[in-house]
């Protein structure tokens, strides 16, 4: 509860945190394809006096689970089908992700896939050696694709290079805007 000055009342602030540990498993081989430990956090104030504490808690919980599910689903999709550069022209790139999969303002590192890495003991493929060649910022999101400007690495970024969400994304305008302060 936060005390509201000059009014003599308090306002409840709900703060919830959810940590997740997700493993993506290839069902054909039963091998772990990726492992991700992450979490989301929600802080919310309510001004509606007609909502019960249980209704407020339910609202926060639903928002927490929705954010977590969206974040983890994006990670799983990015592992199974990496974001790829499908076209390069005049300081911009087109990526194979669209509405609902990327955010305007999001920063992505661009990697050039290299040679196959093989485990010396098991002879199992461990993926590809990747070299970071640049950084792009998503400027426009369409239904199936998005356009990004090349922040650095112009000339080194080519078609079929892989993009990863290694960089903290800039939040889209107006997202998670906190409630105005009362004091």
Secondary structure, DSSP 8 states (H G I E B T S, - for coil): -EEETTTTEEE-EEEEEEEEEEEEEETTTTEEEEEEEEEEEEEEE---TTS-HHHHHHHHHHHHHHHHHHHHHHHHHHHHS-EEEEEEETTEEEES--BTTB-TT-EEEEEEEEEEEE-TTT--EEEEEEEEEEEEEEEEE-SS-EEEEEEE-TTT--TT-EEE--S-----TTTT-------
